[in-house]
Amino acid sequence: MLARINTIALNGLTTLDVDLQLQITSGLPAFGIVGLPDKAVAESKERVRGAFSTMGIELPAKRITVNLSPADLLKEGSHFDLPIAMALLAGLGIIPAEELADYIIIGELGLDGSLMPVNGVLPVAVHANRQCKGLICPEAQGSEAAWSGLKDIIAAPNLLSLINHFKGIQQLPQPTPKQRKSRESDLDMSDVKGEETAKRALEVAAAGAHNLLMVGTPGAGKSMLAARLTTILPPLTTEEALETCMIHSVAGELKNGELCFDRPYRDPHHNASTPALIGGGRKGVPGEISLAHNGVLFLDELPEFNRSTLEALRQPLETGYVSISRVNNHTRYPANFQLIAAMNPCRCGYLGMNGQECSRAPKCAEEYQSKISGPLMDRFDIHIQVPPVSPWDIAQVKKGETSAQIRERVIKARYIQQERFKTLGYPHLHTNSQLKGDILEQVTALDSDAKQLLIGFADKMKMSARAYHRTLKLARTIADLQNEKNVCKVHIAEALSYRYVMPSKQV
């Protein structure tokens, strides 16, 4: 008896077809799995045996061999449980084998026959849709699979219901897409007292998806400001949400199969390792920068991160993706995130404040700031100082603008950018932070006064070419916020004001 089942192996977001072949032959009773399975796959036979025993199905006293083809591809994960069980049911004649030929099957089995969630259902459903095949998956992830647009999805709560479905005894309903409710947050920009310059910088950063570095004394409100950035960002589009949730699905962080349209906000602790931040490990899992794709990555206490970990951010910040290479595994994940960072000016945190700074100032500040390399510092479009809030500002009752008011301006500015890119023939671009090459010069043509101001400042401050171009992008965003067609001297002046110099390095 020979049965064949379509399933997949995951390599990052890439789905690789696996042809599962099951053969039942005469010989000593045995149940073997071949085709380079890892430990979780090799243990599948025990979970399948337990599920069959619970349902009262007795395995034949024969030699059962499962082959996972291609045999030289490493098979990892518990999602091979259900394909093996379905192949065995087809091999025993319980389910017609021909009815399974048009389905890709994934799922983990419990010893009671229940189907439990597995990682990566959304990218597998997208893959099945491209191949014009159906999908069989656990019931808990049916709505997740439905977001792919796939019409033939069988989402079953247990193995018995699958048997009844294919025998015509019961009909499993077609799952429908579910959307997670927008996270209700008490955070609002109106809660921030004072810090008008920082709030303006945050609005500019949100409008153009620019990277932002905040430097200030402890308790000045840097983390408070960063936490409220997502409240002024526009929601994800359907395409962005699908792309982002595919990454979260592979990482096992997509709960209840519901798609989320809130922009991700990730804030890892400063002791995070390089694989945790960038991605990797034995299985090449996505890191924080990929989980923050289309959203915000906030690094608090920036100099306290391992230097090599921070340096690994440089390439993804430029390219928008990260490539993870291992001896037997090469994986690429999207990593188009907005980097927001915060740091103290020195180790004690009170540089420049009379009576509070330590006795080693300003030397301690130079040592502390040197932990951040020049190339990484160059990748921040906005550098601002966040001064301590005065007691008079803290005590004031009147609140500032709400997040909703600021978000409205941000959405308008982003709409202007997207329409400009479509007109110029660059529909793949979405924000000014993505501008490069000829198109950057085309959309930021300066008059003589604005050009003289920028060149003079760049020459005096020894700005790199990257910093020069990032200033142009920033000025374009400021002009868009004011609905100005051309970048003028006033926009360049504001953009240059965000090129903050560390206190210890001021002349």
N, C-alpha and C positions, 0 to 999 in steps of 0.2 A: 504494500500500500504506500502511495506517495502523495503527499499534500504540499501545496505551495501557497505561501502567504506573502503579501507585500507589506514591508515595514521600512523603517528608516534608522539611520545612525546620524547623530548630530555632531557637527564640528563647528562650534560657535553658532552663528545664525545660518550656516549652510546645512542643508538637509541632503543626505546621501542615501540613495535607494539601496535597500537590503532585500535580497531574495531569500526568504526563509523556507527551507525544504525539510520536510519531516518524512522519515521512512520507517515503516514497521516491518521487520523481517523475523524469520525464525531464528532461534538461537537462545542462548542463556538470557534470562530476564535482565535487562539493563536499560538505563535512560542516560544518554550522553549528549552533550552539546559541543559542537566543534565550530571552528570559524573565528578563532581569536577572541573568545569572550573574556570579559573581565570577571572579577569575583561576583559582582551583583548579577551578571547574566548567568554565570555558572550555577548560582543558587536558585535560579528561576525554576528548575525542575522540582525542587522541594516545595516551592509555593504552589506550583501547578498540581503536584501530587496531592497536597493538602486540600486544595480547593475541590479537586475531583472527588476526594474521599468524603468531603462534607456534603456534596450533592449526590452521593451514592453511586458515582461512576467508577467502575473498577478498571484499572489499567490492565491491558492484556499481558500475559506472562511471556512476552517476546522482547526482542531487541528494538528499542526505540532510539533512533538517531536524528538529531536536529542539526542541520548545517546552515550556517549564516554566511551567505555569499554576497560580496567577494570575501574570500577567506583570509586575505592579507590585511583587511581593514579592521582595526580594533573596534570592538563592540562594547559600549559602556552604558550602564544605566539599567534601571528596573523596568523600563517601558517595553522590554521584550517579553515580559510575562504573558500578556494577553495574546500577542501573535503566536507564541508557542502553544498556548492553551487552545486557540482557535484552530491551529493546524492539527493538533491532536484530535479535536472533535471532528474535523473534516476527515482525518485519516481513519477514525473509527466509524465513519458513516453516520454520525449523529446530526451533522450539518452538511448540506450539499456543498461540496468544494467549489463548484462553479459559481455559486452566489457570492463567494468571498473574493473572487478574482479582481473585481473592480473597486476594492477598498484598500486603503492603507490603514493598518491597525497598530495602535499603541496603547499601553495601559499597564498598571501594576496590579497584581492580584494579591488579595488577602487570603489567609487560610480558610476563611469562611466563604470564599467565592466572590467577595465584594471587589469592586474596581476602585482603586485609589488614584488620586491625581499624580501626574508626572510633569517634569519640566519640558518646555518647548512645544506645547500643543499648538500655539498660534502659528509659529513658522512652519510646522508640519502641515497645518490646514491650508496655509497659503501655497505650499508645495503641492498638496493634493489637488487644489483648485487649478493650478497651472497644468497639471497632468490629466485633468478631466477625470479624476477619480473621487470616490467617496472617502469618508473617514469614520473609523470606529474608535471611540475614545471613552474615558470615564464620564459619567453624568455631570460631575462637578465642573468639568471644563467644556461642556457643550456650548455654553454661551461665548466662551473665549474663541472657540473654533468658528462660531457663526460670524464673527467679525471679519473673517477672511472672504466672505461672500460665497462660500461653498454651500451648495444647496442640498447635498446628500450627506448628512451627518447622522450617525447613530451614536447617541450618547447614553450609555447603559449604566444602571446602578450596580449591577452584578452580572456574573457569568450566566446565571440561570435565565435572566431576562433576555440576554442575547440569544440563547438557545431557543427560547419561546418565540422571539421575534423572527428568526430565520425559519422556524417551523410553522409560522403563521398563527400561533396561538395568541400572541399579543402584538400590539403595534407600538413601538417606542416613538414618542412625539419628536418632531424636528425642533431642536433648540433654537432659541432666539437670542440675538445680541443683547447684552445687559451693559448699562453704563453706570460706573460708580459715581455716586453723588459727589459734587465738588466739596473738597474738605472745608468744613466750617472752622474758621479760625477767628480768634479774638484779636489777632494782630492787625494793626492798621497804621498807616503813616501818620495819622492825626495824633497817635500816642506819643510821637517823638517831639519833645520840647526843644526849641532852639534848633541848632545844627542845620540852618537853612542852606548853607553851601553844600553840605553833605547830601541833603535831600535833593537838591538840584542835580548834583553829580549822579545820584542814583537814578533820577529820572532820565538823564541823558544816556546813562549806561543801559537802562531798560529799553529805550527807544531804538538804539542801534546794536544791541547785544554786545556791548563793549566790556572788556575785562577791567576790573576796578580793584585798586589797592587802597585800603584805608590805614593810616598811621595815626595813632593817638594814645594818650595815657589810659591806664586802666579805668574802666567805668565811664569812659566818654560816650559810649553808645554804639560802638562799631558793630558788635554782634546783633544788637537790637535793630540797627538799620539793615543789616544783611538779611535777617530773618523776615523782613517785610518787603524784600525785593519781589518775591513771587506774587505779592498782592497787587502789584502794579504792572505785572507782565500780562500780555494777552493770553487767552487759553490756547491750547494746542489745536491745530487743525486736525481733521480726521486722518489725513496722511501722516502727520507728525505723531499723532497718538498711536497709530498702528505700528509705526517704526519703533517708537520708544517702548511700547508694551511688548514687542517681540523680544527685545533685550531683557526686559523684566521677566518674561515668560521663561526664557532660557535659564535665567538666574534663579527661578523659583520664587519670584517676589510678586507675581501677579495673582492676587487673592480673589477667590470666588469667581474666576473667569470673567471679571468685569473690566472693561476698558476705562482708563482714567484720562480725562482731558485737562487735568491740572499739570502744570509744568513741574518736572521733578526738582526737588531741592535736597541735595546731599551735603552733609556736613561731617565728614569723618574726623575722628580724634587725631591729634598730631602724632600719636605713636603708631599710626597705620603703616603697614609694610608696603613695599613697592608693588608686590602682586595684588594686595588689597586695593590699592589706589589705581593702578594701571590695568590690572587684570593678569591672569596667568594661573599659577599653581599647576598641579598635576594634570587637571582636566581642562586647563585654559579657560576658566570661567571669566565673565566680564567683571571689571573692577568698577570703582566709584565713578571714574570719568565716563564710562559707558552707561552706567545707570543714571548719570546726570545728563545724558544725551537730550538735546532740545530743551534743557533746563539749566539749573544753576548748581555749580560746585562751590561750596564755601569752605575755605581753609582758614580757620582761626588759629592765632599764634603761629603765623607762617614760618618764622625762623626756627621753631621748635621741631618742625618736620625734618626727617632725615634728608641730608643734602642730595644724595643720589636719587631719592624718591621724588624730590622737587624737580631735579634736572630731567627726569623721565617725562615730565609734563610738557617739555618744550616742543617736541615734535607733534604730539596730538593737538596742541594749541594752534599750530600752523596748518596742519593737514585736515583736521576734523575726523580723524580715525586713528586707531591704534592697532598695530600688528604684533601679535604675540607668537614668538617662535620657540618651539621646543624641539628636541631631537626627533620625536615622532609625531609632532603636532604643530601645525601652522594655522593660526586663527586670526581673523580680522574683525574688529568690532567698530561700529560708528562711535565717535566721541566728539560730537559738535556741541560743546558745552560753553556756558558763560562762567568764567572764573572770577570769583569775588574772594578777596583775601583781606585779612586784618592782622596787624602786628603793632607791638609797642615800639617806640623809637629806640629803646635800649633795654637792657636786661631788667633794670629796676623799674623802668616804665615812666620815669618822671624827668626825662631829659629836658632841660630848659625851664623847669619850674623851680624857682628860687626856694631854698629851704627843704625841698623834697628829693632832689636828685642826689645820687650817691656820690661818694668822694672820688670815684674813678672816672667821672664824666670829664670830657667827652670820649675818652679812649674806650670805655666800655660800650658806647654806642657804635663806634666804628667796628669793634669786634662782633657785636651782635648783628649789625646790618650786613656785614660781610658774608653771613651765612646765605644770603640771597644773592645769587650770581647776577652779573650784569645782563646776560642774555635772557634770563627769566624776567628780570625787572623790566626789560625792554618790551616784553609781551603784554604789559599792562597799558591799556590806552589812557586810563585815568589814574593819577596818583593824587590823593588828597590827604590833607591833615584834618583830623577830627579833634577839635579842642575840647577841653572839659566844659560841661554845661554849667552856666552860672546859677546860683541859687535863685536869682530873680526869674530866670527862664523856667526853672523847675516849678516854682510856686505859682506861675501864671495859670489862670483857669481857662482862658481862651485856647482852643485847639486850632491847629493848622489845617491844611487841606487833607481831605480823606484820600485813601488809596483809590477809591472809585473815580475821583476827580482827576487824579494824576494818570490813572490807567487810560482814561478817555483820550488824553493827549498822546500817550504812548501809542495807542492803537491807531490814531490818526497818522502819526509820524511813520509807523510801520507800513500803513496802507500806501502812503506817498512813495516810500522806497520800493515796494513791490510793483506798483504801477509803473514807476520809472524803469525798473529792470525789465518788465514785460515789453515796454515800448522800445527799449534798446536791444531787445532780442536775447535777454538773459533771464528766462523764467525760472531757472534753477537757483538764482540768488534770491535771498529774502531780506537780509539786513545789511546795513552799511559796513559792518565788521567783516563781511565776506568780500569786499571790494579788493581787486588786485589789478596790477598792470594797466593796460590801456583804458579800461573802463573806469578805473579810479581817476585817471587824469581827465577823462571825458566828463565825469559828473562833478568834478571839483575844480573846474577852470577858475583861476583867481584873477582879479584885477591887479593892477600894479601895486597899489597900496597894501593889499592883503598879502601879495607875494613877497614884497619887501619886508613886511613884518615877520612873516614866517621864516624866510631865509636868514634874516638878521638874528633872530632868536636861536635858530638851529645852529648857526655858526658860532654864536657866543657860548652856547651850552654844549657844544660838541655832540649834537644829537646824531644818532645812527640813522641810516636810511630807513630802517624799520620804524623807528620812532617818528621820523618825518612823515612817513606815509600814514601811520596810525593817527597822527595829529590831523591830517587831511580828512580821514574817515570821520573823526570825531567832530570836526567843523561841519562836515556835510550833515551829520545827524542833528547838530544844534540848529542848522538852517532849516532842516525838515520840521523840527519842533515848532519853529516860528513860521512855517509854511512859506519859506523864502525859496525862490527858484535858484538863485545864485549864492555861492559862498562868498561872504563879504569880510571885510577887515574885522568887524565886531565878532563874527563867528570864529575867526582864527584867534582872536584875542582871548575869547573864553576858552577855547580848546587848549591854548598854551597855558592858561592859568591852572589847568589840571595836570600840568607836568610838574608836580610837587617835588622839591628837593629835600632830602633828609636833613634834619636839623644839624647833625654833626658835619655835613658836607656843605653847608651854606658858607658863602664867602662874606 
